[in-house]
Amino acid sequence: MKKVLTLSAVAGLVMLSGAAHANSLGGLAFSGTTPHTTAMTVKDDFTIVGKAELMGLKAINEDGTVKAIVEIPAGTSAKWEVSKEDPKAVYWEYKKGKPRVVNYLGYPGNYGAIPGTALPKELGGDGDPLDVIVLGQAVPRGEVVDVRVIGVLKMLDDGEQDDKLIAVLAKDSPFAHIESMTQLDKEYPGASQIIDVWFANYKGPDGGMEGLGFEDADSARKVLDAAAEHFERSR
């Protein structure tokens, strides 16, 4: 007697077949499905390139909002960053000869860098552009977005200062009206705790990350202004 496959059974086999052949890069299934900005093109599996020199962009807009380059879209765990060798490129960071993947929950916001900034060690930085986590819906990798800085998470990484600016998408987002950490905590209870816990643990229990609490938008702005000024002086 012949066996007849139902439509649901066929669909299930197709799904299993697709899963078995899922695109996997750097040990991540479906890693190629994360969208990148239309302003950049794919050079290879680990690099996207655009026409603008990303770090040459001005940090602060005339209306007081700030530019942020999204390196890691919210919810993902592949560790991409703006290239130091090619200022027009964003690439998948390598560590120990392999593409770096955060072995934890996906990033709780869009993670990236503030162009046109460099905070020296004497001011509590590491000489690199300021790090920022941007709350809101996921943004394509490599996109330059306008954000509002609302605070800063003070952190130590193996004893060295490694602060993270906290920002929100400045428009077209449920967070666009938020202006302070106090307002964030009032309207989105638990959001700041999620960020704090995530950064304290994303490198593992012995990762060397230590959270020192949040400071307000004024403190964050002082850090931002100092980093932008230092960048301009060092050009």
N, C-alpha and C positions, 0 to 999 in steps of 0.2 A: 504493500500500500504506500502510495507516494505521500510524503509530508509536505504540507503547504505552509509557507512562512507568511505570517500576518504582516500587515504594514508596519505595526509597532515593532515586530521582531526585526524586520529589515532595517528600520530606522536605528534600532539599538546596535545592530551589527555595524552599520555605517559609522555611528558615533564611536564605537570601540576601535574600529579601524583607523578613524581619524586621530583618536587619542594615541594610538600606538605609533603613529607617524607624526606626532606633534613636533612642530619646529622647536628645537632646543638649542640655545646658545648659552655658554657659560654655566651650564647645568640648570638652566631655567626653562621649563616648558612654556611655550607661548611667549617667549621673551621678545620675539619679533613683532608682536601685535601691539606694543605700546606706540601710539602715534608720535610723530615728531612734527615740529612746526613746518608750515608750508614755505617758510622763508629759507629753509635749509634743505639740502639734498643728501641722500645716503651715499657716502663714499665707500663704505664696506659695512660688514655686520657690527662693527665696533666704533664707527665714526660717522658723524653728520657734519656737513660743512655749509656755511652760508657766505654771504658777500660782505657783511659788516664785521668790523673788528669789535668784538663784543665788549672787551674791557675798556675800549676807548669811548664808550657811551657815557654821557653825563649821568651821575648817580641820582641827582635831585632835579625834579621837574619844577617848572615855574609855579605850579599850583601847590607845591609842597609835597606831592606824592613822590614816590621813589621808584626807580627802575629795578627790576629783579630778573635775572636770567634763570629760568627753570632748568635745572640739570636732572632732577629726579621727580617725575610726576607723583602726586599723592597716590598712595596705595601700592606702589611698586618698590622693588628691593635691589635692582641693579644699580650699582654705584657709578653713575656717570658724572663727569665734571668738565668745565671749560678747559681747553688745552692751554698749557703754558707755552708750548712750542708754536702752535698755530692759533692766533687770537680769533680766527673765524670759525673754529671747530669746537665741537663738544664730543668727548670720547668716553668709552667705557674704561674706567680705571683698572689697571692691572695690579695684582698683588700676588707675590710668589708665583709669577708666571701664568696666572689665570685671571679672567675677568672677575672683578670683585663683586660679591653678592652679600648683602646684609643678611645674616642668619637670624632674623627676627621677624616680627610683624612688619608689613610694609610701612613706608613713611606715613605719618599721620597728617601730613600736609605736603604741598609742593616745596621741594628743597632746592636751594640754589645759591647764587652769589649776587652781590650788589656790584655792578660795574663801576668803574671810576673810583674805587676805594682800595686802600691798602693801610692796614693798621699795624704799626711797628710794635715790637716787643715792649719797648719802653712805655707804650700806651695800653698794654695788655693784649696785644694782638700777636700774630705770627708772620706778619708781612704779606699775607695773602688777602684777596678781597674778602669782605665781610660775608659770613654765612647768614642765610635767612631761611626761615620756614614760613611759607605763605599759606594761610588758612583759606579754604574755599574748595570749589570743585577741581578735579584733576585738570591740569594744563599740559598741553603737548610739550615734549622734551625740546629744549632749545628756544622756546618762546620767550620773548621779552615782554614782561607785563608791568603795569603800573600798580603799585601797592601802597598801603598806608602802614607805616611802622607804628605798632602799639605797645611795644615793650621789648625786653631783652631777658633771655634766660642765662644767668651766670653759671658757668660750668668750669670744671677742671678736667683735663684729659691727661692722665698720668702726671698730675701735679701742675700742669701748665694751663694757663687760662685759655679757654676755648668757648667763648660766649656765642650765643645764637640769637640773632634778631628775630622777633616775632612780628609778623605782618599779616595783613588781610588783603585780598584782591580789592582794588579800589572801585571797581564797578562790575555790574552784571554778576553779583554773587550775594548769597544770603548774609555774608559777613561784611559787605561793603560799607555799612554804616558804623561799624565798630571802630572806636577811637582810642580805647584804653584797655588794659588788662582787667581793670575793675568792671568795665562794661561787658567784656567777654565773659567773665566769670558769672556775672548776673544773668545774662541772656542765654549763655551756653554753659550751664553748670557742668563741671568736670573736664572741660576742654583743656584748660591749662594743666590740670593734673595728668591728663593723658600725654601731653607733650613732655612734661617733666619726667614721668616714668619711662617714656619711650627712650629719650636720650640717655637716661641713666643706665639703661639695660641693653641697648641695641648691639653693643659690642660683647655682650655676655657677662656673666657674674664676675669675672676677673678682667674686665675690659678697661679698667682704669678711669671710667667716667664717674664724675661726682657732681651732682646738682647742688647749686648754692642759692637757689630761689630766683624769683623774678624781680625785675625792676621796671619802673613805669616808662611811658613813652618819652618823657623828658630825658631820662638817662640814656635811653636808646638813641635819641636824636643827637646827644652830645657825642656818643661813640661814632655815629654816622658822620657827623660834621667833621670830626677829627680825622677820620679815615679818608674822607673825600679831600680834605685839605692836604693831608700827607701825600696822597696820590698825585695831586696837582704839582706839589713842590718837587716830587721825585721824578717827574717826567723829563 
